[in-house]
Amino acid sequence: MSTNSTRVFVARLLGLDVFDPLGDRLGRLRDVVVLDRGPAKPPLVVGLVVEVPGKKRVFVPMTRVTSMEAGQIICTGLVNLRRFEQRGAEMLVVAEMFDRRVILADGSGSATIEDIGMEQARNGDWYVSQLFVRRGHSMSPLRSLRRNETLIVDWNEVYQGGRNEPQSATTFVASHEDLKPADFAEALHEMNDKRRLEVASELQDERLADVLQELPDDDQVQILSSLDLERAADVLEEMDPDDAADLLAELPEEQKEQLLQLMEPEEAEDVRRLMEYEENTAGSIMTPVPVILPPEATVAEALAHVRREELTPALASAIFVCRPPLETPTGRYLGVVHIQQLLRYPPPEALGNIVDTDLEPVSDHAAVSEVARMLATYNLNAVAVVNDAGRLVGAVTVDDVLDQLLPEDWRAQEEEPPQSMTGGARRG
């Protein structure tokens, strides 16, 4: 194997592109997998975690890595593209070892791991040889000035017990705060039950709500049931009403009613209304709080409304024009104004002058398949949903329909890779 030096520090490799020998890019390095061999031996480096297109993370054995240069990593083309799953005594360097606290063997106090150095033995195996640490609390007052000092220590220069202290859930949440909810949910789904609940409990209510909406049903129920009732109700209030209704439908009747009673009355009313509809109808999957404005509102007002950060792109694509009251169920539904229309008219123009009255809304009792055809036929991101009295009760977006049409366990399913791109078993 070719390297710029006999020792490589993991943090310098993170984010590097990984290529096959022909120069085709496989993906980007996200973590390193090591095997815990007990306190007497340093961990063995067994492979890399590479994020391939589609945000999927796969395992590349160290036996397939041929070069680790400053700007790239090269491996053989025989890479199994099945999703990476952690096994047995394996540890992830970035996710589990960075930010751990260790006790320095020289008696100078504790330190926090900030980077890990690995090197290759003569037999070709890679192992963890050094730690880059930041000194923390000193056990001696005479050494207090050395607090926050960084230093490189050999693996055997820290007490072995210190390595068993897991990375705190707080640290994990802080170091992954920039992840999109769907990506954070994927990481949460891959954790064991204990770890998943620890990390979930550290999330702020709004962040937890966003992440819950991206998890499979079983994970949602497990996490929500682990919270005290007051906090669970607060998290449900932060969720989109349709997602909150779906989650509550998975809970026992008594628990469901307790949570609804604890929610703010307006939030609970929206959720209760959605739960009254039969499954697989427009009413059961709609969002009851789309952008709704009166015909007197101007283009400028409409643009200000769709700029709201909490709106999804699909919901922001359409403004539904109704007579007061503007809360669902509204007064008479008049029509829709698409965001592209807003961009074509001057700011003072009234929405009533540009509203599309030809596009028919769907009934709240319409089948999901009918809604899907409507969205596909007219290339829409969202469609109005009305009740028998012609009042707007919500909107169905294209992502609502996709969630309904995809298999229930689609979030947990793995894409089967083409045989020509894989190289046998993961440990092969």
ABEGO torsion letter per residue (X at the ends): XBBABABBBAAAABGBBBBBAAGBBAEBBABBBBBBAEAABBBBBAEBBBBBBGGBBBBBBAAABABBBAABBBBBABBBABBBBBBEABBBAAAAABGBBBBBAAGAEBBBBABBBBBBBAAGBBBBABBBBBBBBBABAAAAAABGBBBBBBAAABBAAAAABBBBAAAAAAAAAABBAAAAAAAAAABBAAAAAAAAAABBAAAAAAAAAABBAAAAAAAAAABBAAAAAAAAAABBAAAAAAAAAABBAAAAAAAAAABBAAAAAAAAAAAABBBGBAAAABBABBBBBBAABBAAAAAAAAABAABBAAAAABBBBBBOBABOBBBBBAEBBBAAAAAABBAABBAAAABBAABBBBBAABBAAAAAAAAAAAGBABBBBBBAAGBBAEBBBAAAAAAAABBAAAAABBBBBBAAABAEBAAX
